[in-house]
Amino acid sequence: MKPGEKFFEGFEVEYADAETEIPKDVRNSILSGLEPEATRRFFLSRPGTWIYYQVDSVPGDKGLKYFIKYRLGNNPSLLQEVKIGENREVIESRMKAAGFFNAHVEERVDTTKRRASVVYRIEPKQPYYFDTLQISSKPHPWSDELRRVYQEKPIVKEGDLFKKSSIVTQREVISEKLKEEGYFYFSPSLLYYLADSSYENRHVRLSLDLKDNTPKAAIEKFRIDSITINLAVDSENTEIIGDSLRAIIDKEKLFIKPEKLRPFIIMEPGEIYNKRHEALTLEHLNKLDIFNYVSLSFTTDTIDGKNLLRANIITSPRPKHSLRSQVVLTTTSTNFTGPGLQLRYTNRNLFRGAEQLRLSATGRYEQQLTGSRKGLTSYEIDLSADLLVPRVSGPIKSRKLTGNVPKTKYSLSYRLFNQPDYYAQSSFGASFGYEWLTNKTTFHDLKLIRLDYVRLLESSQRLEDLFEQGVLDRESFNDQLIFGPSYSITYSPERKGGVVNYFIGGSLESSGNLLYGAYNWSNSEVNEDGQYVVVGVPFAQYARTQLDARLYLDVAEYTQLVFRQNLGVGIPYLNSNSLPFAKQFFVGGASSLRGFQPREVGPGTYKNEENTDDSYFDQTGDIMLEWNAESRFDLGGYLKGALFIDAGNVWLINEASNRPGGRFEWNDFLNELAVSGGAGLRIDADFIIVRFDFALPFRDPSFEEGERWLLDRIKWNNSWVSDNLILNFAIGYPF
């Protein structure tokens, strides 16, 4: 830094009148978007700034040095760069737009030897409020129509702050509603306000009316006369696909059957024009993924006062086939990391009805980088074929589309997993079901039929020893059939600049109920283990559910708190004594309790006294409870930091003699939680997120009561910390 320069530490706000109530949304918007950004710190240091100054100037905008200096590093903001006066005017303008017409703002600069911040002191004074909104006092027949539309969705309400945004939004809402009722030419600009601020002290009475020069067509309803979808711009061939609905096609290069598009055209000839139906038609056709673009225009016919619209949909087809190859670096929840190769083929229009065929082949080689089994390798091959049909077929019939397009999904899959030191297992899967969105944020996946055949191909002596010792349940590894329905729902709202955001994911599945009922009803024989079998293979019978809920809370400009609750329960019954291995729960690892190795915790207070490399191979359970809290903050550039704490465990539904203390008890489960915590460094680039989380165990439920908290052992420069510190390397955020 040059002499006299100071790091800019950010903007602050003070309010001169603490008694004047300022809404939270107004307070949050005061400093939003002001420039420049503050120089970011991590406690007392500036790692991003330090990196920036360590690298000399870089010509151009590419290369490793550029990435280190400008992406990992952070060009600091200096006080001399701050436009203090301009920002003061912006803040005053925002206060006035929020109803504080007489607000006054002053600024001052607080400095230390090398740092400075700008403080804006706001004297809000008393705000103005909406009084009443009178709709159309003029004696014309359209006044009742305006009044009705306003009453259906009022934005400007008596007693609210006089916000400019509310006035603008109210006009837009009225216009949008009218355009959904046939008023094709209506627009917000045709409405105007008159304000009377003398009615009462700081209360403004408004009147809203239609401009005198409003065109006649803007206040008349229009009706859809005909719809043409153009599938071949240079062709004159026409095919009728409905009343007053036709398609222009190229008969020699017919890439899609026109009648297959009919359900996605929400507009209907003869109906009153509806802006929402127009938008849904475009949205549905674009989501078919067979067009490069879809445009929709109208021509009008007002002869004889009929007010007719002729819709013209123009399309441009996408290539039917696509092939992609991708080299990937994967990390798993069990701390395995390694390269992989993925090949994907897509046919976007298999049967000329927008049916999409997806073929995928993935190969991965992974190695465990940390933990007691460091160096252990595995490889995996996944093959899958999915057919997605953009409509509901099968036993469920759908009504006319009015929202998002549901899809029928047929799937086949094969997976080979080989861990040479332990076992090799294959699984074949097939499913039939539906996918749909109820809105832009809620996704549903229902599989009416789900079949998985799991087979143990190879077993090592080490695995057999674990069976004999009772550490592993042999039944969970046996060949078995999983047959039953499943349902999952994901709620993931779009971020709109708010302080709070959510994510909720839930699933429910079952297996074996129909098969058990059929075999039991027919008095079929059981095998030597008391199980019904299908072609010599026992079928699994269980119910399983899981809930993953997350809360994202922006507490400062560059700081976010994230909380997660991850709960799971699986219950084997009748034809099964234990859950299939792939359906069991575990905690620990890079996205769970990061101070413990994967499967190291539980079940309950159980501890394997063998203390070998295999001792933590199968610490799984039927019940999982997990809570995580993480503070994420910017360090500058691509560098992000985190502080976190995790808690959780797994338990068994039934007592197991070979795993004492593993059963879930309502009175004891809180005392049996494992706790860990630590700090993380993340490189959050545009194309990848690389994560390094350093964690220590804080509490171990396998210890005797009174000795489970380990905080007194955490002392720097001692052997316990170095022996128990875990580095979790992963791609992507943990949640």
HUNOR-V90638 format. One record per residue. SS is DSSP state (H for helix, E for strand, - for the rest). PHI is phi in degrees with one decimal (none if undefined). D_LAST is the distance of its C-alpha to the last C-alpha in whole Angstrom. Layout:
SS & PHI & D_LAST
SS & PHI & D_LAST
This chain:
- & none & 39
- & -79.9 & 42
- & -57.0 & 44
- & 90.6 & 44
- & -76.9 & 40
- & -134.3 & 37
E & -66.4 & 33
E & -86.5 & 32
E & -97.1 & 30
E & 121.1 & 29
E & -99.3 & 31
E & -133.4 & 31
E & -126.9 & 33
E & -122.4 & 36
E & -113.5 & 37
- & -71.7 & 41
- & -114.4 & 41
- & -71.4 & 39
- & -81.5 & 41
- & -75.7 & 40
- & -79.2 & 37
- & -116.6 & 34
- & -56.1 & 32
H & -61.6 & 28
H & -65.9 & 27
H & -69.8 & 30
H & -58.9 & 29
H & -67.4 & 26
H & -90.6 & 28
- & -57.7 & 30
- & -99.5 & 29
- & -61.3 & 27
- & 78.5 & 27
- & -67.9 & 30
- & -116.7 & 31
- & -85.5 & 30
- & -70.2 & 27
- & -70.7 & 27
- & -70.5 & 27
- & -82.7 & 24
- & -125.7 & 24
E & -120.8 & 22
- & 56.8 & 24
- & -98.7 & 28
E & -114.2 & 27
- & -128.2 & 26
H & -62.5 & 25
H & -64.9 & 24
H & -67.9 & 28
H & -60.0 & 29
H & -61.8 & 28
H & -58.7 & 30
H & -78.9 & 33
H & -78.4 & 33
- & -105.2 & 33
- & -65.6 & 37
- & -56.0 & 37
- & -117.0 & 36
- & -73.6 & 38
- & 80.2 & 36
- & -128.9 & 32
- & -137.4 & 31
- & 100.4 & 31
H & -65.2 & 29
H & -64.1 & 31
H & -63.3 & 30
H & -60.8 & 26
H & -65.7 & 27
H & -70.7 & 29
H & -104.3 & 27
H & -107.5 & 23
H & -75.0 & 23
- & -85.1 & 25
- & -139.4 & 26
- & -65.6 & 29
- & -68.6 & 30
- & -90.8 & 31
E & -112.0 & 35
H & -57.7 & 37
H & -63.7 & 39
H & -87.7 & 37
- & -80.7 & 36
- & -90.6 & 38
H & -63.4 & 39
H & -66.3 & 41
H & -62.4 & 40
H & -66.6 & 37
H & -61.8 & 39
H & -65.6 & 40
H & -62.6 & 37
H & -65.0 & 36
H & -61.0 & 39
H & -63.5 & 39
H & -67.7 & 36
H & -64.5 & 37
H & -66.3 & 40
H & -66.0 & 38
- & -92.7 & 36
- & 105.2 & 40
- & -94.8 & 41
- & -66.1 & 44
- & -104.4 & 45
- & -62.7 & 43
E & -127.7 & 43
E & -124.2 & 41
E & -123.7 & 42
E & -128.0 & 41
E & -148.5 & 41
E & -114.3 & 39
E & -96.5 & 38
E & -129.6 & 39
- & -124.2 & 39
- & -62.4 & 40
- & -126.7 & 37
E & -126.7 & 35
E & -152.4 & 36
E & -135.7 & 34
E & -107.6 & 35
E & -110.4 & 36
E & -103.7 & 37
E & -99.0 & 39
E & -105.0 & 39
E & -103.7 & 42
- & -69.4 & 41
- & 58.2 & 44
- & -76.3 & 44
- & -82.2 & 42
- & -103.5 & 44
E & -127.0 & 43
E & -72.6 & 43
E & -98.6 & 46
E & -110.2 & 47
E & -116.7 & 47
E & -93.6 & 50
E & -99.0 & 49
- & 48.6 & 52
- & -82.7 & 55
- & -75.7 & 58
- & -83.7 & 60
- & -119.2 & 58
- & -63.6 & 57
- & -82.9 & 54
H & -60.5 & 53
H & -62.9 & 52
H & -65.2 & 49
H & -61.9 & 48
H & -64.0 & 48
H & -63.6 & 46
H & -64.8 & 43
H & -62.2 & 43
H & -66.0 & 43
H & -70.8 & 40
- & -149.5 & 38
- & -76.2 & 39
- & -104.4 & 37
- & -81.3 & 39
- & -125.4 & 40
- & -59.5 & 43
- & 96.6 & 42
- & -78.7 & 39
E & -59.0 & 38
- & -78.2 & 40
- & -97.5 & 37
H & -61.2 & 38
H & -63.4 & 35
H & -66.9 & 36
H & -65.2 & 40
H & -65.1 & 38
H & -63.2 & 36
H & -60.8 & 38
H & -61.6 & 40
H & -64.6 & 38
H & -64.6 & 37
H & -62.5 & 41
H & -62.0 & 41
H & -63.1 & 38
H & -64.2 & 39
H & -65.4 & 43
H & -69.5 & 42
- & -80.6 & 40
- & -113.9 & 44
- & 107.8 & 46
- & -85.3 & 46
- & -60.8 & 46
- & -93.7 & 47
- & -73.2 & 46
- & -148.8 & 44
H & -59.1 & 42
H & -66.6 & 45
H & -81.8 & 48
E & -105.2 & 47
E & -138.0 & 48
E & -110.3 & 48
E & -121.4 & 51
E & -115.2 & 50
E & -125.3 & 52
E & -90.1 & 51
E & -94.5 & 54
E & -63.2 & 54
E & -144.3 & 53
- & -60.2 & 51
- & 59.9 & 48
E & -116.4 & 48
E & -112.0 & 48
E & -91.7 & 49
E & -115.0 & 48
E & -129.0 & 50
E & -119.6 & 48
E & -148.2 & 50
E & -88.6 & 51
- & -63.6 & 53
- & -64.9 & 56
- & -94.0 & 56
- & -64.0 & 53
- & -60.5 & 54
H & -59.8 & 56
H & -63.7 & 53
H & -71.6 & 50
H & -114.5 & 51
- & -123.3 & 52
- & -80.6 & 50
- & -116.5 & 50
E & -124.7 & 49
E & -72.3 & 48
E & -90.8 & 51
E & -154.1 & 50
E & -132.2 & 47
E & -123.0 & 47
E & -109.9 & 44
E & -96.6 & 45
- & -99.7 & 44
- & -152.4 & 46
- & -58.6 & 47
- & -93.3 & 51
- & -101.1 & 52
- & -115.1 & 54
E & -74.3 & 54
E & -124.5 & 52
E & -126.1 & 51
E & -82.4 & 51
E & -121.9 & 48
E & 165.7 & 49
- & -60.7 & 51
- & 55.6 & 51
E & -132.0 & 48
E & -135.0 & 49
E & -124.2 & 47
E & -94.2 & 49
E & -131.7 & 48
- & -109.9 & 49
H & -62.2 & 51
H & -81.6 & 51
H & -129.4 & 47
- & -79.7 & 46
- & -85.4 & 42
- & -148.4 & 41
- & -74.0 & 43
H & -56.1 & 44
H & -64.9 & 44
H & -70.6 & 40
H & -87.1 & 39
H & -56.7 & 41
H & -64.7 & 38
H & -91.8 & 36
- & -94.9 & 39
- & -75.5 & 38
- & -65.3 & 41
- & -125.8 & 44
- & -57.8 & 48
- & 96.5 & 50
- & -88.4 & 47
E & -64.5 & 47
- & -58.2 & 45
- & -136.9 & 41
H & -58.2 & 39
H & -65.4 & 36
H & -64.9 & 37
H & -61.6 & 38
H & -65.7 & 34
H & -66.5 & 33
H & -60.6 & 35
H & -63.0 & 34
H & -63.5 & 30
H & -64.3 & 31
H & -66.3 & 33
H & -67.1 & 31
H & -73.5 & 28
- & -67.0 & 30
- & 67.6 & 30
- & -111.4 & 33
E & -118.0 & 34
E & -69.8 & 34
E & -155.9 & 35
E & -136.0 & 36
E & -122.8 & 38
E & -136.7 & 40
E & -132.0 & 44
E & -129.6 & 46
E & -115.7 & 50
E & -110.1 & 52
E & -137.3 & 55
- & -109.4 & 57
H & -64.5 & 61
H & 61.2 & 62
H & 68.1 & 60
- & -82.3 & 57
- & 51.3 & 54
E & -106.2 & 53
E & -120.7 & 50
E & -109.8 & 49
E & -88.6 & 46
E & -127.4 & 45
E & -102.3 & 42
E & -110.9 & 42
E & -126.0 & 40
E & -133.8 & 39
E & -71.1 & 38
- & -86.0 & 35
- & -57.8 & 36
- & -71.1 & 36
E & -112.9 & 34
E & -146.5 & 32
E & -134.5 & 31
E & -129.3 & 28
E & -124.1 & 27
E & -149.6 & 24
E & -93.5 & 24
E & -125.2 & 20
E & -113.5 & 18
E & -112.4 & 16
E & -129.3 & 14
- & -110.6 & 13
- & -67.2 & 12
- & -102.1 & 15
- & 68.0 & 16
E & -89.2 & 18
E & -135.7 & 18
E & 176.4 & 21
E & -82.5 & 22
E & -151.5 & 23
E & -125.6 & 25
E & -126.1 & 24
E & -118.1 & 27
E & -133.3 & 27
E & -118.8 & 30
E & -129.7 & 30
E & -109.7 & 33
- & -79.7 & 32
- & -152.2 & 35
- & -60.8 & 36
- & -112.2 & 39
- & 59.6 & 40
- & -136.0 & 38
- & 67.7 & 34
- & -74.6 & 33
E & -113.4 & 31
E & -103.5 & 31
E & -122.3 & 28
E & -114.5 & 28
E & -139.3 & 26
E & -133.8 & 27
E & -132.1 & 24
E & -124.5 & 25
E & -135.7 & 23
E & -121.6 & 24
E & -131.6 & 22
E & -138.4 & 23
E & -80.5 & 21
- & -88.8 & 21
- & -136.4 & 21
- & 97.9 & 22
- & -66.8 & 25
- & -108.9 & 25
- & -56.1 & 25
- & 96.6 & 26
- & -66.1 & 26
E & -113.6 & 26
E & -156.7 & 25
E & -136.3 & 25
E & -144.1 & 24
E & -125.3 & 26
E & -122.5 & 24
E & -122.7 & 27
E & -147.9 & 26
E & -138.1 & 28
E & -124.2 & 27
E & -117.4 & 30
E & -110.4 & 29
E & -106.8 & 31
- & -78.7 & 31
- & -170.3 & 33
- & -90.2 & 33
- & -129.1 & 35
- & 93.4 & 36
- & -71.3 & 37
- & -102.5 & 35
- & -108.2 & 37
- & -102.2 & 35
- & -81.7 & 37
- & -60.7 & 37
- & -66.4 & 34
- & -127.0 & 33
- & -127.5 & 30
- & -79.7 & 27
- & -81.8 & 29
- & -76.1 & 28
E & -128.6 & 28
E & -93.5 & 29
E & -124.9 & 27
E & -112.2 & 29
E & -136.6 & 27
E & -129.5 & 29
E & -150.8 & 27
E & -141.7 & 28
E & -134.4 & 26
E & -120.4 & 27
E & -122.0 & 26
E & -131.3 & 28
E & -116.3 & 27
- & -51.6 & 31
- & -76.4 & 31
- & -129.3 & 30
E & -162.6 & 30
E & -128.8 & 30
E & -140.4 & 29
E & -123.7 & 29
E & -145.4 & 28
E & -113.9 & 29
E & -129.6 & 28
E & -146.4 & 29
E & -152.1 & 28
E & -140.8 & 29
E & -173.9 & 27
E & -134.9 & 26
E & -125.7 & 23
E & -160.7 & 24
E & -111.3 & 22
E & -84.3 & 24
E & -158.5 & 23
- & -68.9 & 21
- & -115.5 & 18
E & -121.4 & 18
E & -113.1 & 18
E & -120.2 & 20
E & -136.2 & 21
E & -114.8 & 24
E & -107.3 & 25
E & -71.3 & 29
E & -126.7 & 30
E & -139.8 & 27
E & -124.0 & 29
E & -132.3 & 28
E & -110.5 & 31
E & -104.7 & 29
E & -134.1 & 32
E & -85.7 & 32
E & -84.3 & 34
E & -139.1 & 34
E & -134.3 & 34
- & -92.3 & 35
H & -64.3 & 37
H & -63.5 & 34
H & -68.6 & 32
H & -62.0 & 36
H & -63.2 & 36
H & -67.6 & 33
H & -62.5 & 34
H & -65.0 & 37
H & -74.9 & 36
- & 82.7 & 34
- & -68.1 & 30
- & -113.2 & 29
- & -93.9 & 30
H & -60.2 & 33
H & -60.9 & 32
H & -68.9 & 28
H & -103.0 & 29
- & -65.2 & 33
- & -58.0 & 33
E & -158.0 & 32
E & -111.6 & 32
E & -112.4 & 29
E & -141.5 & 30
- & 170.2 & 29
- & -86.0 & 27
E & -149.7 & 23
E & -145.5 & 21
E & -137.2 & 18
E & -136.9 & 17
E & -129.1 & 14
E & -113.1 & 14
- & -138.1 & 13
- & -68.4 & 15
- & -72.0 & 16
- & -78.0 & 16
- & -123.5 & 20
- & 82.5 & 20
- & -79.1 & 19
- & -80.8 & 18
E & -116.0 & 16
E & -142.2 & 13
E & -129.3 & 12
E & -145.3 & 10
E & -135.5 & 11
E & -129.2 & 12
E & -135.5 & 15
E & -144.9 & 17
E & -145.4 & 20
E & -145.3 & 23
E & -144.1 & 26
E & -148.6 & 28
- & 87.3 & 32
H & -68.0 & 34
H & -65.0 & 36
H & -63.8 & 37
H & -63.8 & 38
H & -61.8 & 40
H & -66.8 & 42
H & -67.7 & 43
H & -68.1 & 43
H & -65.7 & 45
- & -90.0 & 47
- & 55.2 & 48
- & -70.3 & 47
- & -81.2 & 47
- & -106.2 & 44
- & -83.4 & 44
- & -65.8 & 45
- & -94.5 & 41
- & 79.7 & 42
- & -111.5 & 39
- & -75.1 & 40
E & -128.7 & 40
E & -114.9 & 39
- & 43.2 & 42
- & 84.8 & 41
E & -116.4 & 38
E & -63.9 & 36
E & -104.2 & 34
- & -77.2 & 31
- & -131.4 & 31
E & -163.9 & 28
E & -127.9 & 25
E & -144.2 & 22
E & -141.4 & 19
E & -147.6 & 15
E & -133.5 & 13
E & -120.4 & 10
E & -120.1 & 10
E & -132.5 & 8
E & -127.2 & 10
E & -111.4 & 10
E & -125.5 & 13
E & -81.6 & 16
E & -99.7 & 18
E & -156.6 & 20
- & -60.4 & 20
- & -121.9 & 18
E & -131.4 & 16
E & -133.3 & 13
E & -99.5 & 12
E & -125.5 & 8
E & -122.9 & 9
E & -134.9 & 8
E & -124.2 & 10
E & -123.6 & 10
E & -121.9 & 14
E & -151.3 & 16
E & -140.2 & 20
E & -131.3 & 22
E & -123.8 & 26
E & -82.1 & 29
- & -158.4 & 32
- & 53.2 & 36
- & -82.3 & 35
- & -133.9 & 33
- & -100.2 & 32
- & -147.6 & 29
- & -70.1 & 26
- & -55.3 & 25
H & -54.9 & 24
H & -69.4 & 21
H & -99.9 & 20
- & -79.6 & 20
E & -103.9 & 17
- & -148.5 & 16
- & -128.0 & 14
- & 101.7 & 14
- & 110.2 & 13
- & -67.1 & 10
- & -120.7 & 7
- & -135.3 & 9
- & -83.6 & 12
- & -75.9 & 13
- & -88.3 & 16
- & -130.2 & 17
- & -72.2 & 18
- & -56.5 & 16
- & 64.7 & 19
- & -82.4 & 20
- & -99.7 & 20
- & 80.4 & 22
- & -69.7 & 23
- & 60.7 & 24
- & -99.5 & 27
- & -63.6 & 28
- & -135.7 & 28
- & -78.6 & 30
- & -81.2 & 33
- & -64.6 & 33
- & 54.0 & 31
- & -111.8 & 31
- & -62.1 & 29
- & -92.5 & 28
- & -65.4 & 28
- & -114.7 & 24
- & -69.1 & 24
- & -137.6 & 24
- & -83.7 & 22
- & -115.6 & 21
E & -155.7 & 22
- & -94.8 & 22
E & -127.2 & 20
E & -130.6 & 17
E & -128.1 & 15
E & -147.7 & 12
E & -131.1 & 11
E & -134.7 & 9
E & -136.8 & 10
E & -143.6 & 10
E & -103.7 & 12
E & -113.3 & 12
E & -147.7 & 15
E & -80.0 & 17
E & -110.0 & 20
E & 113.5 & 22
- & 60.8 & 22
- & -83.3 & 19
E & -80.8 & 18
E & -127.7 & 15
E & -118.0 & 15
E & -154.7 & 13
E & -123.5 & 14
E & -146.3 & 12
E & -142.1 & 13
E & -127.9 & 12
E & -146.0 & 15
E & 166.3 & 15
E & -173.7 & 18
E & -124.3 & 19
E & -140.5 & 23
E & -99.6 & 25
- & -70.3 & 27
- & -114.2 & 31
- & -65.1 & 32
- & -121.8 & 32
- & -63.9 & 35
- & -86.4 & 34
- & -136.8 & 31
- & -62.2 & 32
- & 84.4 & 30
- & -88.7 & 27
E & -77.7 & 28
- & -76.6 & 26
- & -130.4 & 28
- & -58.9 & 28
- & -77.7 & 29
- & -118.4 & 28
H & -63.8 & 24
H & -65.6 & 23
H & -77.0 & 25
H & -108.2 & 24
- & -78.9 & 20
E & -88.7 & 19
E & -132.4 & 18
E & -144.1 & 16
E & -165.0 & 15
E & 171.1 & 16
E & -134.5 & 15
E & -134.8 & 14
E & -125.4 & 15
E & -126.1 & 13
E & -105.1 & 16
E & -101.7 & 14
- & -85.4 & 17
- & -64.6 & 18
- & -107.3 & 18
- & -159.8 & 15
E & -120.4 & 12
E & -105.1 & 14
E & -124.3 & 12
E & -123.9 & 14
E & -114.2 & 13
E & -101.6 & 16
E & -141.6 & 16
E & -128.6 & 19
E & -73.0 & 20
E & -101.0 & 21
E & -150.2 & 22
- & -123.4 & 23
- & -70.5 & 24
- & -76.9 & 27
- & -79.7 & 29
- & -65.4 & 32
- & -57.0 & 31
- & 92.3 & 32
- & -120.6 & 31
- & -77.8 & 27
E & -74.4 & 26
- & -113.8 & 26
H & -62.3 & 26
H & -70.4 & 29
H & -88.1 & 29
- & -82.2 & 27
- & -133.4 & 29
- & -63.7 & 29
- & 66.3 & 32
- & -118.1 & 32
H & -70.2 & 31
H & -63.4 & 29
H & -63.8 & 26
H & -66.3 & 27
H & -75.6 & 27
H & -110.3 & 24
- & -69.1 & 22
E & -115.6 & 19
E & -97.7 & 17
E & -99.1 & 14
E & -102.9 & 14
E & -154.0 & 12
E & -104.1 & 11
- & 92.5 & 8
- & -75.6 & 5
- & -70.0 & 4
- & -168.7 & 0
